[in-house]
Amino acid sequence: MTGRDRRRRTRAGRRGLAQPSVWASLAVAASFAWLVPFWVARPIESGDAPWLLDGTDALAGCLKRGDLVACGFTHHITAFGGMSPIGPWPLLQYVPDLVSTSLGVTTHPDRVRILALLGLGVLMISMLLAWVALSRAGHAGWFWGFLLVALSGPMLAYANTSWGELFASGLLVCFVAVTLVQAPPAVIALAAFAAGLTKETVYPFVAVLGLLGLVLARRRTGRPIRRHVAWGASGLVLAIVLASLFNVLRYGGVLNTNQLQPEFHTPGIGRTFEFALGLLVSPNGGMFFFWLSASVLLSLACLLPLFRSRYGLDRRPALVLIAVVLALTFGLASWWSPFGWQAWGPRLTIPWILPLVLIATAYYGEPLGQLARRLLAQPWRLLLVAAVLVAVTLPHVGYLSRPQATIATFFSPTDRRCHGSYGIGSSRYYACLHEQMWTRHPMLLDAVPGLKTTTGAVTSVAVTLGVLGCLILLRQGLQLGGTVGDERTRVGMAGSCRVRKLAQASFGSDGSPRVAVSMVLVVQSALQFAAWVLQHRLCRCAWAATGCALDEIARRRGVSRSEAARQAIAETADESGVAPAWLQRRQLWRGTPLT
């Protein structure tokens, strides 16, 4: 290698390091290089963990004795809210602990650590599968948006806890991802089986999200999905059968008798609507307060197809997503503890957010990308969005640093007016829940003191780097990964003046199509979508783009439009060997054919 080659390579390397995307990638990597070891090193025991571990021990005893029907069933609700020593939780929460105890892990701290690490590991795997799914769907740039949503919400606070919600969210994301890539039927069956075990109320939602993912995969690949649907249904049915048998062991019947008790259901339609509203916008449990990025993204994905139908967006997936969100919201609102308290934010809603975000971006990545490109086009806008996201994420960082103290502050046992020890379903309990939901000092502010600790400060810096890096990579991914359809719609919305500026930037100072050829090829690619263009009334915009290109050639060379078109054809043929057939056939100006 000569000295000149070495200097050239050195300059190229420096130019590469100067690219914002390189620094953004390093920022995201540095963020997770701090967060993941932090999560691994500090597992947190969740509120239900002691009872879950005791329930696993009771389950192991029942299996050892061969008592497989209504083992320990009391027929009444105990002081801890259960009707069986095994507990009312879904089967999937018991299986990991049962396996670990059978392998000799007996201490509670070790068992809690295993549960926390399992949830974190499944979440990391789900992120990789989400990247594959969005890449296959043609929206690879949106992976950074998906990662940004995960990094700027309660997942940050739940990643090192033994709550089952993180584990369930990871499995649901994996299920949606394998349907979007149209994985082999056996894989979809396995994913549906695992997702079906996360909770006994998930069955219809798993079926709907699975069908949505497979329908989108069929549109992309053109392959039939009947076998995938059949295998997925079989996996879900197997999960239902196992959950029913588990209920037979606990309660003597196929239904979860504990959860069906009237004390555990919200009385009155008015209170149900109040809880539904609280799940969305209450200061101490609303999704718009605790997970702003996901709430805004899902709202746009659901509403854009309904109000921008002239751009050819399919409304049906959006209507299905709206139905799923409403069913989940009112389903949780009908539960006596809609937020799953005592916990951080809307714990019971968390498992569903990332799966919904994944399928929403897979379906509507193009129109969402247009809005994101506009929003992040200017550096000051990008910094403003980053500042807002960091501001709403910092309370999660504070909670991550002082989880027990934050919960003890909000759910204070010394509060005489509302100490949370009232009977399940009593009027005083619901009055207390109303106060906690709407008027109590915001839980998000109770977590702020955690930012003053050393770990809180360092984690804040790491999260800030991750958020800013994800935004930069999202902007670049949407700009570089935009499809021809994105560009076609953008041109149609921009108007002829912006197209003219694009045309001016595409030609040399001497008027040579440097690349008029590139413009011609872009328009050629756009016209391959002629059926779509004609259907949605953008044909004139596509012809306007071609006309602007020809006008610019004519102006720079001082020739007529007809002569400019003939020269473009000749020069295109000289460079590529053959002139585009469509350009030779079509009449690109009134009454003057290209001959």
C-alpha positions as CSV (number, residue, x, y, z in Angstrom):
1,M,0.0,0.0,0.0
2,T,1.4,3.4,-1.0
3,G,1.6,6.4,1.2
4,R,-1.1,8.1,-0.9
5,D,-3.4,5.1,-0.3
6,R,-2.8,5.2,3.4
7,R,-3.6,8.9,3.6
8,R,-6.7,8.4,1.5
9,R,-7.9,5.6,3.8
10,T,-7.1,7.8,6.9
11,R,-9.2,10.7,5.5
12,A,-12.0,8.3,4.6
13,G,-12.0,7.0,8.2
14,R,-12.1,10.5,9.6
15,R,-15.0,11.4,7.4
16,G,-16.8,8.3,8.6
17,L,-16.2,9.2,12.2
18,A,-17.5,12.7,11.5
19,Q,-20.9,11.2,10.4
20,P,-23.6,11.9,13.0
21,S,-24.9,8.4,12.6
22,V,-21.6,7.0,13.9
23,W,-21.7,9.1,17.1
24,A,-25.4,8.3,17.5
25,S,-24.7,4.6,17.3
26,L,-22.0,4.9,19.9
27,A,-24.4,6.9,22.1
28,V,-27.0,4.2,22.0
29,A,-24.4,1.5,22.6
30,A,-23.0,3.4,25.5
31,S,-26.5,3.8,27.0
32,F,-27.2,0.1,26.9
33,A,-23.7,-0.7,28.0
34,W,-24.6,1.0,31.3
35,L,-28.2,0.1,31.6
36,V,-28.0,-3.7,31.0
37,P,-25.3,-4.4,33.6
38,F,-27.2,-2.1,36.0
39,W,-30.4,-4.1,35.5
40,V,-28.5,-7.4,35.9
41,A,-26.7,-6.3,39.1
42,R,-29.8,-4.9,40.9
43,P,-32.8,-7.2,40.6
44,I,-35.8,-5.9,42.6
45,E,-38.3,-8.0,44.3
46,S,-41.8,-7.0,43.2
47,G,-44.9,-6.7,45.4
48,D,-46.3,-10.2,44.6
49,A,-43.0,-12.0,44.5
50,P,-43.1,-13.5,48.0
51,W,-46.6,-14.9,47.5
52,L,-45.7,-16.2,44.0
53,L,-42.7,-18.0,45.4
54,D,-44.8,-19.5,48.2
55,G,-47.4,-20.5,45.6
56,T,-44.7,-22.3,43.6
57,D,-43.7,-24.3,46.8
58,A,-47.4,-25.1,47.4
59,L,-47.7,-26.2,43.7
60,A,-44.6,-28.4,44.0
61,G,-46.1,-30.0,47.2
62,C,-49.4,-30.7,45.4
63,L,-47.6,-32.4,42.5
64,K,-45.5,-34.4,44.8
65,R,-48.5,-35.7,46.8
66,G,-50.5,-36.4,43.6
67,D,-53.2,-34.0,44.8
68,L,-54.3,-32.7,41.3
69,V,-57.8,-31.5,41.9
70,A,-58.7,-28.4,44.0
71,C,-55.4,-28.7,46.0
72,G,-55.8,-26.6,49.1
73,F,-59.0,-24.8,47.7
74,T,-60.6,-22.8,50.6
75,H,-63.9,-21.9,48.8
76,H,-63.6,-18.4,50.3
77,I,-61.3,-15.4,49.8
78,T,-58.5,-15.2,52.4
79,A,-57.0,-12.1,53.9
80,F,-54.4,-12.1,51.1
81,G,-57.1,-12.1,48.4
82,G,-56.7,-15.7,47.3
83,M,-58.7,-18.9,47.5
84,S,-55.8,-21.4,47.1
85,P,-52.3,-21.5,48.6
86,I,-51.0,-21.8,45.0
87,G,-52.3,-18.3,44.2
88,P,-54.3,-16.8,41.3
89,W,-51.5,-15.9,38.9
90,P,-51.1,-17.2,35.4
91,L,-49.3,-20.5,34.8
92,L,-46.3,-18.9,33.0
93,Q,-45.3,-17.1,36.2
94,Y,-45.0,-20.4,38.1
95,V,-43.1,-22.4,35.5
96,P,-39.7,-20.6,35.6
97,D,-39.6,-20.7,39.4
98,L,-40.8,-24.3,39.5
99,V,-38.0,-25.3,37.1
100,S,-35.4,-23.3,39.1
101,T,-36.4,-24.9,42.5
102,S,-36.3,-28.4,40.9
103,L,-32.7,-27.6,39.9
104,G,-31.8,-26.8,43.5
105,V,-32.3,-23.1,43.7
106,T,-34.0,-22.6,47.1
107,T,-33.3,-19.1,48.5
108,H,-35.7,-16.3,47.7
109,P,-33.1,-13.8,46.5
110,D,-31.8,-16.3,44.0
111,R,-35.3,-17.1,42.8
112,V,-36.2,-13.4,42.4
113,R,-32.9,-12.8,40.5
114,I,-33.8,-15.6,38.1
115,L,-37.3,-14.2,37.5
116,A,-35.9,-10.7,36.9
117,L,-33.1,-11.9,34.5
118,L,-35.6,-14.1,32.6
119,G,-37.8,-11.1,31.9
120,L,-34.8,-9.0,30.8
121,G,-33.5,-11.7,28.6
122,V,-36.8,-12.2,26.8
123,L,-37.1,-8.4,26.3
124,M,-33.7,-8.3,24.7
125,I,-34.6,-11.2,22.3
126,S,-37.8,-9.5,21.5
127,M,-35.9,-6.3,20.5
128,L,-33.8,-8.3,18.0
129,L,-37.0,-9.9,16.5
130,A,-38.6,-6.5,16.3
131,W,-35.7,-5.3,14.2
132,V,-36.0,-8.3,11.9
133,A,-39.8,-7.8,11.5
134,L,-39.6,-4.1,10.7
135,S,-36.8,-4.7,8.2
136,R,-38.8,-7.4,6.5
137,A,-41.8,-5.0,6.4
138,G,-39.8,-2.4,4.7
139,H,-39.5,0.0,7.7
140,A,-36.1,-0.8,9.1
141,G,-35.6,2.8,10.1
142,W,-38.5,2.5,12.5
143,F,-36.6,0.0,14.6
144,W,-34.9,3.0,16.2
145,G,-38.3,4.5,16.9
146,F,-39.3,1.2,18.5
147,L,-36.2,1.2,20.6
148,L,-36.8,4.9,21.5
149,V,-40.3,4.0,22.7
150,A,-38.9,1.2,24.9
151,L,-36.2,3.4,26.3
152,S,-38.5,6.4,27.2
153,G,-41.2,4.6,29.2
154,P,-41.9,2.4,32.2
155,M,-39.9,-0.5,30.7
156,L,-36.9,1.3,32.0
157,A,-38.2,0.9,35.5
158,Y,-39.5,-2.6,35.2
159,A,-36.5,-4.2,33.4
160,N,-34.9,-5.4,36.7
161,T,-38.0,-6.4,38.6
162,S,-39.6,-9.8,39.2
163,W,-43.0,-8.6,38.0
164,G,-44.3,-10.9,35.2
165,E,-45.3,-7.9,33.0
166,L,-41.9,-7.6,31.5
167,F,-41.7,-11.3,30.7
168,A,-45.2,-11.1,29.2
169,S,-44.4,-8.1,27.1
170,G,-41.3,-9.7,25.6
171,L,-43.3,-12.9,24.7
172,L,-46.0,-10.9,23.1
173,V,-43.5,-8.8,21.0
174,C,-41.9,-12.1,19.9
175,F,-45.2,-13.5,18.9
176,V,-46.1,-10.4,16.8
177,A,-42.7,-10.3,15.3
178,V,-42.8,-14.0,14.1
179,T,-46.2,-13.4,12.5
180,L,-44.9,-10.3,10.7
181,V,-42.0,-12.2,9.2
182,Q,-44.3,-15.2,8.4
183,A,-42.0,-17.6,10.2
184,P,-42.5,-21.3,9.8
185,P,-45.9,-22.5,11.1
186,A,-44.3,-24.5,14.0
187,V,-42.5,-21.4,15.2
188,I,-45.8,-19.4,15.1
189,A,-47.5,-22.2,17.1
190,L,-44.8,-22.1,19.8
191,A,-44.9,-18.3,20.0
192,A,-48.8,-18.4,20.2
193,F,-48.5,-21.0,22.9
194,A,-46.1,-18.9,25.0
195,A,-48.1,-15.7,24.5
196,G,-51.3,-17.5,25.5
197,L,-49.9,-18.5,28.9
198,T,-49.0,-14.9,29.9
199,K,-52.5,-14.3,31.3
200,E,-55.9,-15.9,31.1
201,T,-57.5,-12.9,29.4
202,V,-55.1,-12.6,26.5
203,Y,-56.6,-15.2,24.2
204,P,-58.8,-13.0,21.9
205,F,-56.1,-10.3,21.8
206,V,-53.4,-12.8,20.8
207,A,-55.6,-14.2,18.1
208,V,-56.4,-10.7,16.7
209,L,-52.8,-9.5,16.7
210,G,-51.6,-12.7,15.2
211,L,-54.0,-12.4,12.3
212,L,-53.0,-8.8,11.7
213,G,-49.4,-9.7,11.5
214,L,-50.0,-12.7,9.1
215,V,-52.2,-10.6,6.9
216,L,-49.5,-8.0,6.5
217,A,-46.9,-10.7,5.8
218,R,-49.2,-12.1,3.1
219,R,-49.4,-8.7,1.4
220,R,-45.6,-8.5,1.4
221,T,-44.7,-12.1,0.4
222,G,-47.8,-13.2,-1.5
223,R,-47.6,-16.6,0.2
224,P,-50.8,-18.2,1.7
225,I,-51.2,-18.1,5.5
226,R,-53.7,-20.8,6.1
227,R,-51.2,-23.2,7.6
228,H,-49.7,-20.5,9.7
229,V,-53.2,-19.6,11.1
230,A,-54.0,-23.2,11.8
231,W,-50.7,-23.8,13.6
232,G,-51.0,-20.6,15.6
233,A,-54.6,-21.5,16.6
234,S,-53.4,-24.9,17.7
235,G,-50.7,-23.4,19.9
236,L,-53.2,-21.0,21.4
237,V,-55.7,-23.8,22.1
238,L,-53.0,-25.8,23.8
239,A,-52.3,-22.9,26.0
240,I,-56.0,-22.6,26.9
241,V,-56.1,-26.4,27.7
242,L,-53.0,-26.2,30.0
243,A,-54.4,-23.1,31.8
244,S,-57.7,-24.8,32.3
245,L,-56.0,-27.9,33.8
246,F,-54.0,-25.7,36.1
247,N,-57.3,-24.2,37.3
248,V,-58.6,-27.7,37.9
249,L,-55.6,-28.3,40.1
250,R,-56.1,-25.0,42.0
251,Y,-59.9,-24.7,42.1
252,G,-61.4,-27.9,40.9
253,G,-62.8,-26.3,37.7
254,V,-61.5,-25.1,34.3
255,L,-62.2,-21.4,35.2
256,N,-60.2,-19.2,37.5
257,T,-62.7,-19.1,40.4
258,N,-60.6,-16.7,42.4
259,Q,-60.6,-14.0,39.7
260,L,-64.3,-14.4,39.0
261,Q,-65.4,-13.4,42.5
262,P,-67.6,-10.3,42.4
263,E,-65.4,-8.4,44.9
264,F,-62.7,-8.3,42.2
265,H,-64.9,-6.5,39.6
266,T,-65.6,-2.8,39.4
267,P,-69.2,-2.0,40.5
268,G,-71.1,0.5,38.3
269,I,-70.7,1.8,34.8
270,G,-69.7,5.3,36.0
271,R,-66.8,4.0,38.0
272,T,-65.7,1.8,35.1
273,F,-65.6,4.7,32.8
274,E,-63.7,6.7,35.4
275,F,-61.1,4.0,35.6
276,A,-60.9,3.7,31.8
277,L,-60.2,7.5,31.6
278,G,-57.7,7.2,34.4
279,L,-55.8,4.5,32.6
280,L,-55.3,7.0,29.8
281,V,-54.9,10.4,31.4
282,S,-54.8,10.3,35.2
283,P,-51.6,11.9,36.6
284,N,-50.7,8.8,38.7
285,G,-51.5,6.0,36.3
286,G,-52.4,7.4,32.8
287,M,-50.4,6.2,29.8
288,F,-50.1,9.7,28.5
289,F,-48.2,10.6,31.6
290,F,-46.2,7.5,32.1
291,W,-45.5,6.6,28.4
292,L,-45.9,9.7,26.3
293,S,-43.9,8.4,23.3
294,A,-45.9,5.2,22.9
295,S,-49.3,7.0,23.5
296,V,-48.6,9.6,20.8
297,L,-47.3,7.0,18.3
298,L,-50.3,4.7,18.8
299,S,-52.7,7.6,18.6
300,L,-51.3,8.8,15.3
301,A,-51.3,5.2,13.9
302,C,-54.9,4.8,14.8
303,L,-56.2,8.2,13.7
304,L,-54.1,9.0,10.5
305,P,-55.9,6.3,8.4
306,L,-59.2,7.7,9.4
307,F,-58.6,11.3,8.6
308,R,-56.2,10.9,5.6
309,S,-58.0,8.4,3.5
310,R,-57.3,10.3,0.4
311,Y,-53.8,9.1,0.5
312,G,-54.9,5.5,0.2
313,L,-54.2,4.3,3.8
314,D,-56.0,1.1,4.7
315,R,-58.4,1.9,7.5
316,R,-59.1,-1.7,8.6
317,P,-56.0,-2.3,10.6
318,A,-56.4,1.0,12.4
319,L,-60.0,0.1,13.3
320,V,-58.8,-3.2,14.6
321,L,-56.1,-1.5,16.7
322,I,-58.7,1.0,18.1
323,A,-60.9,-1.9,19.0
324,V,-58.0,-3.7,20.8
325,V,-57.0,-0.6,22.7
326,L,-60.6,0.0,23.8
327,A,-61.2,-3.6,24.8
328,L,-58.0,-3.7,26.8
329,T,-58.7,-0.3,28.5
330,F,-62.3,-1.2,29.5
331,G,-61.3,-4.7,30.4
332,L,-58.7,-3.4,32.9
333,A,-61.2,-0.7,34.1
334,S,-63.6,-3.5,35.0
335,W,-61.0,-4.9,37.4
336,W,-61.0,-3.8,41.0
337,S,-57.3,-2.7,40.7
338,P,-57.0,-1.4,37.1
339,F,-53.4,-0.2,37.6
340,G,-52.2,-3.4,39.3
341,W,-51.1,-1.4,42.3
342,Q,-49.0,-1.1,44.5
343,A,-46.6,-0.6,41.7
344,W,-45.1,2.0,39.4
345,G,-47.7,3.5,37.0
346,P,-50.2,1.4,35.0
347,R,-48.5,-2.0,35.5
348,L,-51.2,-4.1,34.0
349,T,-51.3,-2.1,30.7
350,I,-47.5,-2.3,30.1
351,P,-47.3,-5.8,28.5
352,W,-49.4,-4.7,25.6
353,I,-47.8,-1.4,24.6
354,L,-44.7,-2.6,22.7
355,P,-46.6,-5.3,20.7
356,L,-49.1,-2.7,19.6
357,V,-46.4,-0.2,18.7
358,L,-44.6,-2.9,16.7
359,I,-47.6,-3.9,14.6
360,A,-48.7,-0.2,14.2
361,T,-45.3,0.8,12.8
362,A,-45.2,-2.3,10.6
363,Y,-48.6,-1.3,9.0
364,Y,-48.3,2.5,9.0
365,G,-44.6,3.1,8.9
366,E,-44.9,5.1,5.7
367,P,-47.3,7.9,6.9
368,L,-45.8,7.9,10.4
369,G,-42.4,8.3,8.7
370,Q,-43.5,11.3,6.8
371,L,-44.6,13.0,10.0
372,A,-41.4,12.0,11.8
373,R,-39.2,13.3,8.9
374,R,-41.0,16.7,9.1
375,L,-40.7,16.8,12.8
376,L,-37.0,15.9,13.0
377,A,-35.9,17.6,9.8
378,Q,-34.4,20.7,11.6
379,P,-31.7,20.1,14.3
380,W,-33.5,22.4,16.7
381,R,-36.7,20.4,16.3
382,L,-34.8,17.2,17.0
383,L,-33.2,18.6,20.1
384,L,-36.6,19.9,21.3
385,V,-38.2,16.5,20.9
386,A,-35.2,14.9,22.7
387,A,-35.5,17.4,25.5
388,V,-39.2,16.6,26.0
389,L,-38.6,12.8,25.9
390,V,-35.8,13.0,28.3
391,A,-37.9,15.2,30.7
392,V,-40.7,12.6,30.7
393,T,-38.3,9.7,31.1
394,L,-36.3,11.0,34.1
395,P,-38.9,10.1,36.6
396,H,-38.5,6.4,35.5
397,V,-34.8,6.8,36.1
398,G,-35.5,8.2,39.6
399,Y,-37.7,5.3,40.4
400,L,-35.1,2.9,39.1
401,S,-32.6,4.3,41.6
402,R,-35.0,4.3,44.6
403,P,-37.9,1.9,43.9
404,Q,-38.9,1.0,47.4
405,A,-38.7,4.5,48.7
406,T,-40.8,5.9,45.8
407,I,-43.5,3.3,46.4
408,A,-43.5,3.8,50.1
409,T,-43.9,7.6,49.6
410,F,-46.9,7.3,47.4
411,F,-48.6,4.4,49.0
412,S,-47.8,5.6,52.5
413,P,-49.1,3.2,55.2
414,T,-49.2,6.1,57.7
415,D,-51.7,8.1,55.7
416,R,-54.8,8.3,57.8
417,R,-57.2,9.3,55.0
418,C,-56.1,6.7,52.5
419,H,-53.6,4.1,53.6
420,G,-54.7,1.3,51.2
421,S,-55.7,-1.3,53.8
422,Y,-59.4,-1.1,53.3
423,G,-61.4,-4.2,52.3
424,I,-61.4,-5.3,48.7
425,G,-64.5,-3.8,46.9
426,S,-65.5,-1.6,49.8
427,S,-66.7,2.0,49.2
428,R,-63.7,3.3,51.3
429,Y,-61.3,1.3,49.0
430,Y,-62.7,2.9,45.9
431,A,-62.7,6.4,47.4
432,C,-59.0,5.8,48.3
433,L,-58.3,4.6,44.7
434,H,-60.0,7.7,43.3
435,E,-57.8,10.0,45.5
436,Q,-54.6,8.1,44.5
437,M,-55.5,8.2,40.8
438,W,-56.4,11.9,40.5
439,T,-55.6,14.2,43.4
440,R,-52.7,12.7,45.3
441,H,-49.2,14.2,44.9
442,P,-48.0,12.9,41.5
443,M,-46.1,9.6,41.7
444,L,-43.8,10.8,39.0
445,L,-42.6,13.7,41.2
446,D,-42.1,11.3,44.1
447,A,-39.4,9.6,42.1
448,V,-37.4,12.8,41.4
449,P,-35.2,12.5,44.5
450,G,-33.8,9.3,43.0
451,L,-32.1,11.5,40.4
452,K,-29.9,13.1,43.1
453,T,-28.1,9.8,43.8
454,T,-24.9,8.9,42.0
455,T,-26.5,6.0,40.1
456,G,-29.5,8.2,39.2
457,A,-27.2,10.9,37.8
458,V,-25.2,8.4,35.7
459,T,-28.3,6.6,34.5
460,S,-29.8,10.0,33.5
461,V,-26.8,10.7,31.3
462,A,-26.9,7.2,29.8
463,V,-30.7,7.5,29.0
464,T,-30.2,11.0,27.6
465,L,-27.5,9.6,25.2
466,G,-29.7,6.7,24.2
467,V,-32.7,8.9,23.5
468,L,-30.7,11.4,21.5
469,G,-28.9,8.7,19.6
470,C,-32.2,6.9,18.8
471,L,-33.7,10.1,17.4
472,I,-30.7,10.8,15.2
473,L,-30.7,7.2,13.9
474,L,-34.5,7.3,13.4
475,R,-34.2,10.5,11.3
476,Q,-31.4,9.0,9.2
477,G,-33.2,5.7,8.8
478,L,-36.4,7.3,7.6
479,Q,-34.5,9.5,5.2
480,L,-32.4,6.7,3.7
481,G,-34.9,3.9,4.0
482,G,-37.9,5.8,2.5
483,T,-39.5,3.8,-0.3
484,V,-40.6,5.1,-3.7
485,G,-44.0,5.2,-2.3
486,D,-42.8,7.5,0.5
487,E,-41.2,9.8,-2.1
488,R,-44.3,9.7,-4.3
489,T,-46.6,10.8,-1.5
490,R,-44.1,13.4,-0.3
491,V,-44.0,14.9,-3.8
492,G,-47.8,14.9,-4.0
493,M,-48.1,16.7,-0.7
494,A,-45.2,19.2,-1.2
495,G,-46.5,21.0,-4.3
496,S,-44.8,22.1,-7.5
497,C,-42.5,24.7,-5.9
498,R,-40.7,22.1,-3.7
499,V,-40.4,19.8,-6.6
500,R,-38.8,22.5,-8.7
501,K,-36.2,23.1,-5.9
502,L,-35.5,19.4,-6.0
503,A,-35.1,19.6,-9.8
504,Q,-32.7,22.5,-9.6
505,A,-30.5,20.7,-7.1
506,S,-30.3,17.7,-9.5
507,F,-28.6,19.4,-12.4
508,G,-25.1,20.6,-13.0
509,S,-24.2,24.3,-13.5
510,D,-24.0,23.7,-17.2
511,G,-27.4,22.3,-17.5
512,S,-26.3,18.7,-18.0
513,P,-28.6,16.1,-16.5
514,R,-26.1,15.1,-13.8
515,V,-28.4,13.9,-12.9
516,A,-31.3,14.7,-15.1
517,V,-30.9,11.0,-15.7
518,S,-31.4,10.3,-12.0
519,M,-34.6,12.4,-12.0
520,V,-35.9,10.5,-15.0
521,L,-35.1,7.2,-13.3
522,V,-36.9,8.3,-10.1
523,V,-39.9,9.4,-12.0
524,Q,-39.8,6.1,-13.9
525,S,-39.8,4.2,-10.6
526,A,-42.7,6.3,-9.3
527,L,-44.7,5.6,-12.4
528,Q,-44.5,1.9,-11.8
529,F,-47.0,2.7,-9.1
530,A,-49.3,4.2,-11.7
531,A,-52.4,2.3,-10.5
532,W,-51.9,3.6,-7.0
533,V,-51.2,7.1,-8.3
534,L,-54.3,7.2,-10.5
535,Q,-56.5,5.8,-7.7
536,H,-55.5,8.4,-5.2
537,R,-55.4,11.4,-7.6
538,L,-51.7,12.0,-7.5
539,C,-51.1,11.5,-11.2
540,R,-50.9,15.2,-11.9
541,C,-48.3,15.6,-9.2
542,A,-46.1,12.9,-10.8
543,W,-46.4,14.6,-14.2
544,A,-45.6,17.9,-12.5
545,A,-42.4,16.5,-11.2
546,T,-41.4,15.4,-14.7
547,G,-42.4,18.7,-16.2
548,C,-40.3,20.7,-13.6
549,A,-37.3,18.6,-14.5
550,L,-37.8,19.3,-18.3
551,D,-38.4,23.0,-17.6
552,E,-35.1,23.2,-15.6
553,I,-33.2,21.5,-18.5
554,A,-34.7,23.9,-21.0
555,R,-34.0,27.0,-18.9
556,R,-30.4,26.2,-18.2
557,R,-29.6,25.2,-21.8
558,G,-31.7,28.0,-23.5
559,V,-33.8,25.5,-25.6
560,S,-37.4,24.7,-25.9
561,R,-39.0,22.1,-23.6
562,S,-39.4,19.7,-26.6
563,E,-35.7,20.0,-27.4
564,A,-34.8,19.5,-23.7
565,A,-36.8,16.3,-23.6
566,R,-35.2,14.9,-26.8
567,Q,-31.7,15.7,-25.4
568,A,-32.6,14.0,-22.1
569,I,-33.6,10.9,-24.0
570,A,-30.5,10.9,-26.1
571,E,-28.2,11.4,-23.1
572,T,-29.9,8.8,-21.0
573,A,-29.6,6.4,-23.9
574,D,-25.9,7.3,-24.2
575,E,-25.2,6.6,-20.5
576,S,-27.4,3.5,-19.9
577,G,-27.5,2.0,-23.4
578,V,-31.2,2.4,-23.9
579,A,-33.7,5.2,-23.3
580,P,-36.6,4.4,-20.9
581,A,-39.4,3.1,-23.0
582,W,-42.0,5.0,-21.1
583,L,-40.3,8.3,-21.7
584,Q,-40.3,7.6,-25.5
585,R,-43.9,6.6,-25.5
586,R,-45.6,9.2,-23.4
587,Q,-46.5,12.7,-24.3
588,L,-45.0,14.8,-21.5
589,W,-46.2,18.1,-22.8
590,R,-49.4,19.1,-24.5
591,G,-49.6,18.0,-28.1
592,T,-45.9,17.3,-28.7
593,P,-45.0,13.6,-28.8
594,L,-41.5,12.3,-28.1
595,T,-40.4,11.1,-31.5
